[in-house]
Amino acid sequence: MTVKLIVQAPGGQHHEFPLTQAVTTIGRGQECDLVLDYRYVSRLHARIERAGADYTVVDCGSTNGTYVNGRRVRETQQLAAGDQIAISDISLAFFDSASGASTTTVFRPMPSDAPIRCDSSSWEVWIEGQKVDLRLSLQEFELLSLLTSRYGKVCTREEIGAAIWGKGNYDFNMLHRLVLRLRQKLGSQYEGLIRSVPGVGYKIEKGEDAGAGSGRAGAVAEPAAGPVTILFTDIEGSTTLTQRLGDEAAQEVLRAHNAIVRDALSAHSGSEVKHTGDGIMASFPLASKALDCAVAIQKEIAGRLGEQAVVHLRVRIGLNAGEPVSEEEDLFGASVQLARRICDAAEPGQILVSAVVKGLAAGKRFSFSEMGAVTLRGFEEPLHLYEVSWQG
C-alpha cells in the first residue's frame, strides 16, 4: 500500500512525498522531515502519525494553524484518502492507494539528456545516473525540478520566483539565498551544475560545461556576454530617514522605491543584479533602455514621493557601460565600480552618466548636459560626466 502526501507548490506543480515513517514532521525547520520554508509556517508546524493502517495529523502549537478540509485542527485529526491539509499557502493532499482515490497530478517532464532527474513521484533526485541522498525542502526540490525541466535554457529569476513563492511574494535576495542553500546541499561535486546568468537567472549545465562562472567554489570569473550598461540607484539620506521615521516607516519608503525601480526595469528590459541596501544595481543590454529606465524612475518617484508627498524621497542614479566580469549572481570589474562612483557623485534627483553611455545613446532622443571633468574616488584620472535631462 502506498501512502503519500501530494504537495502543491505555489506555482501549481505537484510533488509526492511518501509517508514511510511512523512519525513525519512538517515545518520550516531544516530538521523536519518535510521542510516548508515559507512565511507563516512554524519551525515545527505539524506532524503525521501512523498507527497500524491509520494516519492522523497533529498541530504542534503552530502560530497560524493546520487545517484539514478547511477546518482548523485543534487536537488530533484522523486522515482519510483525499483529505486536503493546508499549512500556510501550501496544500497537501493525503493519498492512500488502497482507497482507489484519484492521483491526477501535474508533473514537469524531464529532458532525457539532462544530467539531473527530479522524480516528483518519489521526491528523489538522480544525478548522472546515480541516486543521491538529498533531503531537500519543498522550495529546493521545486527549484531543482524547474531548472532541470528547462535543461540548457535560462530560467529567469521572475519565472523561478513566481513558481516557488507565487507572483509578488518574493524578492531576488530570497532567490539568491535559496540557490546558495541548494548548492550547499548538492556539495562540491555537483554544485557547479547550477549555472548563474548574472542579472537574468539560472540554468542547469552538464559538469563539463559548468566551469567558469558556475558558482562553484574557486570558479574562475568570466566576462559577461557582450557590453552591458550598469545602473545604480541610491536613496538620499537613508540613515537619516530611518532615524526620523523609525524602522517600520522607513522600510515602507524603501519598499516603495524598490517597487518603482523594479516596475521600470520590467518595462525597459532591465535585470536586477542585487539590492544594495540603499538602492538597486541593474544591468541592460542597451544603453538607450537603461536611460529610458532611469528617466522613468525619476519621474515616477517625483510623482509619487516628491515634494508634495507626506514622506519626501529623492534618488541618485548613475550609469556606465562596459564588459564587466560575471561571477556567481553578481557583476564585477572597473565598469561596475565606475557606475557606482558616478551614482555617488550625482545629486539627489539627478541622473549622471559616463561618456561611454552618452556615446552609445548618440542620435537618440536624450538630452545631455556636460558636467565637466570630475575626479571620482578610486580613479586617478578625472572623467567627463553628463547629466541626463528628465524633467518636463
DOZADO-581943 format. One record per residue: x, y, z of N, C-alpha, C in turn; residue in one letter. Coordinates in steps of 0.001 Angstrom, whole numbers, padded with zeros to 6 digits, always signed. Example, Ala and Ser with C-alpha at 12.3 -4.5 7.8 and 13.67 -1.06 7.14 Angstrom:
<recs>
+013190-005690+007800+012300-004500+007800+013200-003300+007800a;+012850-002250+007080+013670-001060+007140+012900+000030+007870s;
</recs>
This chain:
<recs>
+000845-001186+000000+000000+000000+000000+000891+001250+000000m;+000604+002193-000896+001354+003429-000981+000583+004545-000283t;+001228+005169+000693+000632+006297+001401+001552+007494+001211v;+001004+008605+000798+001844+009755+000486+001054+011039+000626k;+001782+012135+000631+001206+013463+000523+001497+013998-000870l;+000488+014553-001513+000696+015220-002793+000795+016703-002483i;+002019+017236-002604+002327+018597-002171+002265+019522-003377v;+001430+020553-003273+001301+021501-004377+002096+022754-004068q;+003023+023096-004964+003817+024313-004828+002995+025520-005262a;+003362+026729-004826+002594+027922-005194+002441+028128-006689p;+003415+027650-007485+003323+027806-008929+002405+026810-009600g;+001842+025851-008843+000881+024898-009388+001426+023506-009624g;+002741+023310-009533+003318+021993-009729+003099+021118-008497q;+003095+019806-008729+002889+018855-007649+004120+017974-007463h;+004345+017569-006224+005395+016617-005881+004811+015681-004821h;+005196+014424-004896+004660+013444-003961+005696+013128-002890e;+005248+013204-001639+006130+012940-000513+005661+011663+000183f;+006383+010544+000033+005951+009271+000638+005992+009338+002161p;+004977+008798+002791+004916+008730+004256+005392+007340+004671l;+006694+007219+004856+007299+005912+005134+007664+005725+006601t;+007521+006779+007413+007927+006697+008807+006707+006669+009728q;+006944+006234+010940+005856+006217+011918+005416+007636+012259a;+006360+008554+012266+006052+009961+012518+006781+010798+011463v;+006034+011653+010775+006604+012566+009786+006376+013984+010265t;+007450+014722+010512+007335+016097+010989+007334+017061+009807t;+006560+018138+009962+006396+019130+008899+006612+020514+009500i;+007431+021327+008853+007652+022678+009353+008736+023393+008585g;+009069+024577+009065+010084+025401+008422+011489+025001+008825r;+011661+024372+009965+012978+023986+010438+013618+022930+009568g;+014911+023077+009334+015626+022145+008458+015696+020735+009032q;+015406+020579+010326+015427+019258+010930+014143+018481+010667e;+013109+019131+010124+011844+018446+009841+012011+017481+008670c;+011129+016481+008623+011161+015525+007508+010688+016179+006217d;+009611+016939+006283+009104+017684+005137+009268+019165+005459l;+010219+019807+004795+010554+021197+005093+009773+022121+004153v;+008954+022974+004751+008218+024004+004023+008749+025352+004502l;+009745+025857+003835+010430+027068+004289+009728+028299+003727d;+008516+028534+004215+007689+029635+003750+007232+030496+004921y;+006809+031717+004586+006236+032584+005608+005010+031926+006226r;+004792+032188+007479+003626+031719+008229+003661+030230+008526y;+004768+029563+008205+004953+028174+008619+005853+028181+009852v;+005406+027539+010925+006208+027498+012150+007378+026538+011979s;+008373+026715+012840+009566+025868+012744+009192+024386+012823r;+008385+024003+013801+007768+022682+013843+006271+022936+013818l;+005658+022730+012692+004271+023148+012486+003276+022030+012796h;+003530+020843+012245+002594+019726+012415+003345+018415+012258a;+002672+017323+012589+003250+016002+012340+002135+015044+011941r;+002510+014065+011157+001574+012994+010763+002055+011709+011403i;+001159+011068+012119+001500+009860+012867+000790+008647+012273e;+001488+007519+012276+000921+006265+011771+000749+005296+012926r;-000420+004714+012999-000699+003667+013989-001400+002535+013262a;-000649+001489+012902-001214+000415+012088-001504+000944+010698g;-002772+000831+010276-003178+001332+008968-003772+002731+009052a;-003812+003301+010257-004432+004613+010444-003379+005719+010488d;-003770+006883+009942-002911+008054+009950-003670+009231+010555y;-002987+009988+011380-003576+011178+011981-002620+012353+011804t;-003182+013565+011801-002368+014775+011749-002553+015530+013059v;-001451+016043+013597-001454+016757+014866-000802+018116+014651v;-001481+019190+015080-000846+020502+015036+000088+020637+016231d;+001298+021145+015989+002322+021205+017038+002396+022594+017669c;+001236+023188+017927+001212+024509+018537+001637+025604+017589g;+001366+025448+016294+001776+026438+015300+001034+027753+015512s;+001651+028824+015055+001048+030152+015202-000174+030317+014311t;-000086+029834+013096-001147+030083+012112-002039+028875+011840n;-001789+027769+012517-002710+026645+012460-002508+025691+011306g;-003053+024511+011495-003095+023461+010471-004562+023180+010185t;-004911+023061+008917-006309+022892+008533-006483+021615+007724y;-007581+020906+007986-007951+019740+007193-009339+019995+006623v;-009422+020018+005297-010676+020295+004598-011315+021591+005083n;-010466+022594+005343-010954+023911+005720-011201+024119+007196g;-011055+023092+008010-011302+023211+009446-009986+023101+010211r;-009837+023994+011172-008594+024010+011936-008487+022787+012835r;-007293+022192+012827-007038+021025+013673-006789+021513+015099v;-007631+021082+016032-007485+021504+017427-006668+020505+018223r;-006919+019236+017977-006155+018200+018685-005608+017221+017649e;-006120+016020+017652-005693+015017+016669-006806+014813+015652t;-006426+014797+014377-007409+014655+013305-007111+013407+012487q;-008083+012487+012437-007949+011285+011613-007948+011681+010147q;-007075+011059+009347-006992+011365+007927-007644+010276+007094l;-008349+010704+006058-008953+009783+005081-008446+010156+003704a;-008440+009194+002797-007940+009440+001442-008650+010633+000811a;-007867+011509+000255-008425+012690-000399-008505+013912+000482g;-008230+013765+001785-008262+014917+002679-007231+015958+002237d;-007642+017221+002355-006765+018319+001984-006241+019003+003240q;-004912+018935+003417-004265+019575+004555-003684+020901+004072i;-003986+021988+004793-003470+023307+004430-002552+023814+005525a;-001326+024140+005147-000353+024757+006049+000156+026004+005351i;-000187+027165+005908+000093+028430+005238-000541+028371+003848s;+000228+028698+002801-000318+028670+001436-000064+027343+000733d;+000442+026367+001453+000794+025086+000847-000335+024083+001064i;-000712+023412-000017-001755+022385+000042-001106+021008-000022s;-001511+020124+000905-001002+018755+000945-002196+017808+000945l;-002328+017014-000107-003429+016055-000193-002960+014702+000329a;-003729+014123+001245-003398+012808+001794-003941+011751+000854f;-003059+010794+000467-003450+009781-000510-003094+008389-000018f;-004048+007513-000102-003872+006106+000271-004254+005282-000946d;-003262+004597-001571-003528+003878-002821-004557+002777-002660s;-004720+002263-001451-005688+001184-001233-007123+001658-001410a;-007338+002989-001307-008698+003515-001398-009167+003682-002826s;-008233+003659-003773-008599+003855-005168-008856+005301-005529g;-008477+006235-004661-008680+007651-004937-007811+008095-006114a;-008257+009116-006806-007533+009616-007971-006198+010227-007567s;-005183+010020-008405-003858+010602-008143-003453+011570-009244t;-004448+012150-009929-004138+013065-011015-003300+014228-010505t;-002101+014376-011051-001203+015446-010643-000569+016075-011871t;+000151+017166-011649+000844+017863-012726+002337+017795-012436v;+003054+016963-013200+004494+016838-013029+005192+017481-014219f;+006368+018033-013963+007145+018591-015060+007845+017471-015827r;+007789+017472-017141+008563+016492-017913+010041+016800-017814p;+010863+015763-017676+012311+015924-017557+012995+015518-018856m;+013805+016380-019450+014522+016019-020685+015392+014788-020461p;+015393+013881-021428+016130+012624-021272+017633+012831-021204s;+018152+013940-021776+019597+014161-021784+020073+015032-020627d;+019173+015409-019739+019572+016249-018608+020417+015442-017628a;+021465+016032-017048+022311+015297-016092+021615+015061-014756p;+020504+015742-014529+019750+015598-013282+018346+015112-013610i;+017808+014255-012773+016397+013862-012890+015752+014014-011527r;+014716+014828-011484+013944+015020-010251+012663+014210-010379c;+012553+013160-009587+011390+012288-009643+010320+012831-008703d;+009358+013542-009263+008322+014164-008444+007367+013158-007843s;+007394+011913-008324+006514+010894-007765+007122+010187-006563s;+008401+010475-006269+009044+009830-005122+009908+010789-004303s;+009975+012060-004723+010799+013074-004052+012263+012639-004037w;+012712+012058-005158+014087+011586-005270+014819+012332-006378e;+016132+012429-006233+016976+013118-007203+018049+012156-007698v;+018224+012115-009018+019259+011307-009655+020181+012251-010413w;+021492+012111-010217+022469+012946-010906+023452+012049-011636i;+023539+012263-012939+024434+011469-013796+024222+009975-013574e;+022955+009590-013502+022581+008184-013407+022644+007586-012016g;+023071+008370-011027+023198+007858-009666+022199+008546-008744q;+021483+007762-007953+020579+008338-006968+021416+008976-005864k;+021074+010231-005513+021815+010943-004471+020924+011133-003256v;+021517+011014-002093+020774+011118-000841+020702+012576-000422d;+019633+013254-000839+019438+014657-000526+018120+014854+000217l;+018168+015589+001300+016944+015975+001996+016635+017414+001597r;+015803+017558+000587+015501+018878+000057+014175+019392+000590l;+014139+020691+000879+012876+021329+001224+012012+021410-000026s;+010736+021763+000164+009862+021931-000995+010418+022986-001936l;+010913+024099-001412+011469+025155-002257+012678+024655-003035q;+013567+023928-002370+014775+023426-003027+014433+022408-004101e;+013490+021505-003792+013095+020495-004778+012415+021165-005970f;+011577+022168-005696+010883+022869-006766+011870+023618-007661e;+012870+024253-007055+013886+024969-007833+014660+024003-008726l;+015143+022898-008161+015923+021941-008937+015071+021315-010034l;+013811+021021-009720+012904+020437-010707+012655+021397-011866s;+012420+022659-011548+012159+023648-012600+013371+023837-013492l;+014552+023993-012896+015763+024189-013699+016048+022972-014575l;+015842+021774-014020+016101+020558-014787+015129+020416-015948t;+013863+020783-015730+012870+020683-016806+013193+021622-017955s;+013985+022660-017672+014390+023622-018711+015866+023448-019046r;+016353+022247-018970+017777+021949-019132+018371+022636-020356y;+019490+023341-020132+020193+024033-021213+019643+025405-021522g;+018497+025761-020936+017890+027065-021158+017904+027859-019850k;+017860+029149-019974+017877+030009-018798+016465+030176-018258v;+016311+029949-016959+015070+030291-016262+015279+031667-015643c;+014451+032616-015987+014619+033946-015433+014279+033931-013947t;+014805+034908-013253+014533+034997-011826+013048+035229-011572r;+012390+035949-012486+010960+036175-012337+010173+034867-012447e;+010549+034010-013412+009884+032722-013582+010072+031846-012343e;+011300+031812-011848+011596+030976-010686+010851+031485-009466i;+010902+032795-009243+010240+033364-008073+008750+033094-008061g;+008093+033258-009215+006649+033019-009287+006313+031554-009054a;+007157+030640-009548+006896+029209-009382+007072+028766-007933a;+008033+029347-007228+008361+028880-005879+007555+029583-004793i;+007413+030902-004921+006720+031648-003862+005369+032206-004304w;+005119+032237-005611+003917+032886-006116+004239+034315-006533g;+003579+034800-007557+003871+036121-008109+003695+037202-007052k;+004725+038042-006917+004663+039159-005995+005012+038830-004558g;+005343+037558-004271+005616+037146-002891+007097+036895-002625n;+007978+037465-003441+009397+037163-003302+010220+038384-003681y;+011487+038336-003327+012449+039284-003868+013680+038490-004288d;+014584+039137-005017+015707+038408-005595+016716+037959-004546f;+016742+038640-003392+017624+038181-002327+017161+036831-001781n;+015842+036608-001716+015307+035313-001288+015772+034217-002241m;+015702+034509-003539+016120+033519-004531+017611+033241-004422l;+018405+034289-004241+019851+034122-004102+020177+033197-002931h;+019506+033418-001798+019762+032570-000628+019323+031129-000882r;+018211+030955-001592+017735+029601-001893+018740+028862-002781l;+019269+029540-003785+020257+028911-004671+021497+028502-003876v;+021937+029366-002980+023104+029030-002164+022845+027800-001308l;+021657+027713-000704+021338+026540+000121+021317+025266-000714r;+020733+025347-001907+020672+024166-002767+022068+023745-003203l;+022905+024693-003569+024277+024359-003967+025037+023699-002820r;+024823+024199-001616+025493+023605-000458+025057+022164-000261q;+023780+021874-000460+023300+020503-000293+023803+019594-001408k;+023943+020154-002617+024477+019344-003714+025942+018997-003475l;+026649+019847-002733+028043+019574-002417+028976+019970-003547g;+030251+019952-003254+031260+020418-004213+031274+019606-005504s;+030813+018368-005434+030846+017523-006630+029825+017958-007674q;+028685+018488-007223+027589+018771-008147+027103+020222-008162y;+027576+021063-007248+027017+022409-007168+027251+023209-008448e;+028320+022869-009199+028606+023581-010429+027614+023320-011543g;+026704+022344-011353+025686+022090-012365+024710+023255-012480l;+024556+024027-011410+023654+025174-011440+024454+026396-011855i;+024199+026874-013037+024959+027981-013625+024204+029293-013420r;+024896+030318-012938+024321+031648-012778+024469+032429-014074s;+023428+033115-014455+023475+034057-015574+023199+035428-014960v;+024254+036189-014622+024099+037411-013830+023048+038362-014384p;+022189+038818-013481+021163+039768-013848+019999+039167-014599g;+020041+037847-014898+018981+037215-015681+018339+036067-014907v;+019132+035044-014577+018555+033896-013896+019553+032771-013735g;+019086+031532-013925+019917+030346-013692+019567+029277-014726y;+020513+028344-014895+020242+027199-015752+021082+026018-015302k;+020685+024827-015737+021423+023596-015463+022324+023303-016652i;+023596+022980-016367+024528+022574-017411+025212+021284-016992e;+025682+020531-017963+026450+019329-017667+027755+019700-016985k;+028304+018750-016261+029509+019003-015488+030632+019580-016309g;+030856+019074-017533+031979+019568-018325+031721+020958-018873e;+030427+021379-018886+030091+022701-019393+029963+023723-018269d;+029929+023263-017029+029636+024153-015899+030919+024632-015245a;+031736+025270-016013+033022+025709-015488+032977+027106-014942g;+033666+028006-015595+033786+029368-015083+032425+029999-014921a;+032276+030718-013803+031048+031444-013553+029921+030579-013077g;+030147+029311-012797+029074+028421-012396+028680+028605-010965s;+029463+029310-010194+029164+029465-008782+029887+028439-007943g;+030682+027584-008539+031422+026580-007804+032551+027222-007030r;+032862+026682-005872+033944+027230-005054+035228+027242-005873a;+035868+028406-005925+037122+028529-006666+036939+028671-008158g;+035674+028886-008619+035452+029023-010049+036137+030264-010584a;+036587+030209-011825+037241+031343-012460+036169+032266-013009v;+036295+033561-012729+035324+034520-013238+035462+034633-014750a;+034357+035025-015408+034381+035162-016854+033704+036463-017263e;+034074+037023-018423+033427+038256-018862+031952+038019-019139p;+031142+039043-018892+029733+038949-019265+029641+038857-020782a;+028525+038326-021256+028347+038113-022694+028053+039442-023387a;+029107+040138-023829+028941+041385-024547+028835+042577-023616g;+028910+043789-024178+028825+045007-023366+027439+045173-022762p;+027403+045642-021553+026136+045910-020876+026218+047293-020236v;+025074+047854-019974+025005+049132-019275+024578+048865-017838t;+025333+049409-016904+025082+049202-015476+024426+050442-014897i;+023387+050245-014120+022653+051347-013474+022634+051116-011969l;+022908+052162-011217+022778+052140-009762+021789+053217-009331f;+020948+052886-008353+020151+053906-007679+020636+054002-006238t;+020443+055170-005631+020839+055376-004244+019878+056365-003600d;+019262+055964-002495+018285+056804-001810+019007+057881-000994i;+018557+059107-001150+019154+060215-000402+018903+060044+001100e;+019974+060123+001891+019848+060166+003344+019070+059015+003943g;+019360+057783+003529+018590+056642+004022+018743+056451+005530s;+019944+056700+006049+020152+056566+007501+019352+057610+008268t;+019400+058854+007782+018622+059926+008414+017134+059631+008330t;+016720+059073+007206+015314+058721+007013+014856+057724+008076l;+015687+056730+008348+015345+055733+009361+015257+056368+010745t;+016202+057245+011048+016186+057902+012354+014964+058798+012517q;+014552+059434+011434+013426+060365+011503+012082+059655+011538r;+011950+058587+010756+010662+057915+010623+010519+056679+011499l;+011657+056085+011867+011609+054800+012557+011767+053666+011565g;+012113+052488+012060+012421+051345+011201+011266+050976+010281d;+010070+050851+010840+008939+050337+010058+008548+051304+008950e;+008414+052598+009269+008022+053582+008254+009099+053739+007190a;+010377+053731+007618+011469+053841+006646+011489+052640+005712a;+011153+051465+006237+011110+050268+005405+009999+050365+004362q;+008881+051023+004730+007800+051228+003773+008267+052114+002618e;+009059+053141+002941+009596+054014+001901+010551+053236+000997v;+011395+052401+001600+012322+051584+000822+011560+050637-000114l;+010477+050050+000401+009679+049152-000442+009052+049907-001608r;+008632+051159-001353+008070+051963-002448+009128+052227-003515a;+010347+052573-003083+011448+052757-004028+011698+051482-004818h;+011765+050352-004123+012031+049075-004793+010970+048770-005843n;+009705+048999-005501+008615+048707-006434+008709+049586-007671a;+009014+050868-007473+009136+051778-008614+010277+051354-009530i;+011420+051050-008939+012581+050657-009741+012308+049350-010472v;+011742+048370-009779+011507+047064-010407+010457+047139-011504r;+009444+047971-011327+008457+048158-012401+009125+048779-013626d;+010014+049742-013397+010713+050375-014513+011660+049396-015205a;+012334+048564-014422+013207+047548-015017+012410+046605-015905l;+011263+046176-015415+010422+045263-016187+009956+045898-017488s;+009663+047198-017454+009144+047886-018642+010231+048219-019656a;+011506+048187-019235+012586+048632-020128+013704+047596-020272h;+013350+046325-020158+014284+045223-020427+015486+045209-019501s;+015311+045713-018270+016397+045698-017304+016342+044473-016425g;+017478+044099-015872+017568+042950-014972+018213+043386-013668s;+017517+043155-012563+018086+043482-011264+019239+042537-010965e;+020365+043090-010607+021519+042278-010229+021508+042025-008727v;+021272+043086-007948+021202+042915-006499+020646+044173-005855k;+020195+044001-004623+019796+045132-003796+021000+045530-002961h;+021293+046826-002910+022498+047298-002230+022234+047792-000818t;+020992+047721-000361+020628+048229+000955+019997+049599+000857g;+020645+050519+000117+020111+051865-000094+019638+052070-001530d;+019691+051037-002336+019308+051176-003728+019362+049836-004439g;+019371+049906-005753+019355+048698-006580+020386+048835-007697i;+021087+047742-007975+022001+047660-009120+021320+046826-010197m;+021363+047306-011446+020704+046605-012545+021576+046646-013792a;+021284+045762-014726+022025+045726-015989+021049+045752-017157s;+021542+046255-018302+020725+046398-019508+021548+046000-020734f;+020913+045386-021714+021644+045052-022944+021871+046270-023819p;+021066+047327-023647+021171+048525-024475+021227+049766-023590l;+022105+050710-023944+022213+051944-023176+020920+052751-023241a;+020269+052758-024407+019030+053529-024551+017944+053014-023614s;+017881+051696-023421+016902+051126-022490+017217+051535-021052k;+018506+051550-020720+018906+051947-019372+018548+053403-019111a;+018755+054256-020104+018421+055672-019953+016911+055871-019847l;+016155+055154-020657+014697+055219-020542+014254+054824-019139d;+014874+053787-018620+014533+053296-017294+014859+054341-016231c;+016036+054941-016326+016453+055950-015346+015486+057130-015336a;+015102+057582-016521+014151+058697-016617+012803+058305-016019v;+012341+057095-016323+011055+056631-015793+011082+056557-014270a;+012202+056113-013709+012328+056030-012249+012217+057409-011622i;+012962+058368-012137+012942+059705-011554+011565+060351-011683q;+010921+060174-012816+009589+060753-012993+008575+060130-012042k;+008638+058817-011883+007678+058145-011008+007923+058508-009551e;+009177+058583-009148+009483+058964-007764+009046+060398-007500i;+009284+061295-008464+008857+062685-008301+007341+062780-008197a;+006634+061934-008951+005177+061967-008926+004573+061368-007669g;+005196+060301-007176+004614+059596-006024+005237+059975-004693r;+006543+060300-004715+007244+060553-003455+008002+061881-003494l;+007499+062803-004315+008148+064092-004470+007816+065053-003343g;+008006+066337-003602+007909+067342-002555+006523+067424-001930e;+005476+067056-002673+004122+067139-002135+003732+065905-001327q;+004581+064882-001333+004263+063649-000621+004470+063822+000878a;+003779+062989+001658+003933+063026+003116+005383+062722+003482v;+005963+061710+002835+007376+061383+003019+008095+061689+001711v;+008948+062706+001748+009656+063146+000546+010891+062279+000316h;+011053+061795-000917+012186+060928-001241+012819+061392-002542l;+014141+061425-002562+014880+061679-003790+015952+060610-003962r;+016281+060347-005218+017171+059234-005537+018244+059693-006517v;+019477+059272-006284+020569+059464-007237+020586+058279-008196r;+020952+058530-009459+021108+057440-010425+022394+057662-011209i;+023200+056616-011326+024425+056673-012109+024502+055519-013083g;+025031+055774-014292+025127+054742-015319+026505+054737-015960l;+026970+053539-016283+028178+053346-017069+028001+052094-017913n;+028787+051951-018953+028705+050785-019826+030083+050177-020015a;+030109+048868-020203+031374+048172-020424+031156+046674-020466g;+032228+045943-020243+032179+044482-020243+032598+043984-018858e;+031674+043952-017922+032011+043525-016560+032298+042036-016501p;+032841+041622-015392+033116+040213-015135+031954+039635-014344v;+031469+038455-014748+030369+037803-014036+030909+036670-013176s;+030413+036598-011967+030779+035515-011064+029631+035319-010088e;+029188+034061-009980+028006+033730-009193+026846+034580-009692e;+026162+035317-008785+024979+036066-009200+025270+037556-009348e;+026527+037928-009533+026893+039339-009482+027752+039721-010681d;+027932+041020-010864+028821+041567-011878+029910+042374-011181l;+031131+042266-011687+032272+042915-011062+033131+043591-012123f;+034123+044347-011663+035084+044946-012565+035027+046462-012557g;+035948+047061-013303+036090+048513-013317+034835+049208-013827a;+034149+048611-014815+032952+049258-015366+031846+049347-014331s;+031752+048331-013464+030754+048345-012392+031151+049351-011313v;+032426+049341-010950+032906+050280-009933+032693+051727-010369q;+032919+051988-011651+032726+053347-012154+031256+053743-012105l;+030367+052829-012450+028931+053124-012373+028531+053478-010945a;+029091+052755-009970+028809+053025-008570+029304+054412-008170r;+030512+054774-008594+031084+056072-008249+030330+057216-008942r;+029864+056985-010147+029062+058002-010841+027766+058247-010084i;+027159+057174-009603+025942+057308-008791+026237+058117-007526c;+027359+057808-006888+027738+058540-005665+027942+060032-005944d;+028420+060358-007141+028710+061750-007489+027461+062542-007852a;+026369+061840-008163+025139+062515-008571+024486+063222-007387a;+023798+064302-007681+022983+064977-006676+021653+064237-006546e;+020993+064335-005394+019667+063721-005268+018718+064240-006358p;+018037+063333-007017+017141+063690-008106+017828+063821-009451g;+019111+063498-009521+019899+063669-010746+020238+062326-011376q;+020389+062311-012704+020893+061157-013448+022223+061567-014060i;+023304+060878-013687+024620+061125-014268+025080+059900-015035l;+025745+060136-016173+026235+059033-016990+027658+059311-017429v;+028352+058246-017829+029708+058361-018359+029660+058751-019828s;+030826+059112-020347+030930+059452-021767+030601+058244-022638a;+030896+057036-022125+030597+055825-022891+029098+055686-023111v;+028323+055896-022061+026864+055791-022190+026332+056866-023125v;+026846+058086-022973+026415+059167-023875+026711+058804-025322k;+027897+058230-025574+028251+057852-026937+027356+056752-027490g;+027024+055784-026658+026158+054691-027109+024749+055176-027433l;+024346+056271-026763+022993+056797-026976+022973+057921-028010a;+024080+058119-028716+024149+059186-029721+023048+059006-030764a;+022385+060111-031101+021327+060059-032096+019974+059692-031539g;+019923+059340-030255+018640+059036-029615+018005+060333-029131k;+016911+060220-028413+016117+061387-028046+016549+062034-026734r;+017666+061615-026159+018062+062092-024835+018829+063413-024930f;+018671+064206-023878+019359+065490-023794+020395+065431-022681s;+021661+065729-023032+022763+065633-022077+023360+067018-021819f;+023764+067243-020580+024487+068459-020218+025828+068059-019633s;+026908+068617-020186+028228+068236-019696+028475+068824-018310e;+028979+067990-017412+029271+068405-016048+030752+068709-015856m;+031549+068528-016912+032975+068764-016815+033711+067532-016313g;+034999+067678-016111+035824+066562-015631+035692+066451-014118a;+035381+065266-013671+035139+065023-012244+036098+063937-011766v;+036729+064158-010617+037601+063144-010023+036766+062264-009095t;+036734+060982-009385+035938+060031-008614+036848+059179-007744l;+036366+058851-006565+037167+058064-005630+037582+056732-006254r;+038872+056423-006199+039392+055173-006729+039858+055262-008170g;+039619+056415-008830+040026+056589-010226+040986+057780-010293f;+042182+057534-010819+043223+058561-010803+042913+059705-011748e;+042451+059400-012967+042210+060435-013963+040792+060993-013836e;+040646+062334-013933+039299+062922-013956+038511+062396-015162p;+037222+062210-014972+036364+061667-016027+035252+062655-016360l;+034932+062734-017629+033846+063613-018057+032500+062919-017801h;+031639+063616-017082+030308+063093-016776+029248+064000-017398l;+028079+063420-017608+026991+064137-018273+025692+063930-017498y;+024934+065013-017361+023629+064920-016708+022565+064679-017767e;+021628+063795-017458+020533+063486-018373+019300+064282-017927v;+018729+065018-018838+017521+065787-018550+016316+064858-018511s;+015530+064958-017444+014346+064089-017340+013083+064848-016946w;+013217+066102-016538+012053+066876-016136+011466+067602-017332q;+010145+067693-017340+009499+068396-018430+009138+067499-019582g;
</recs>
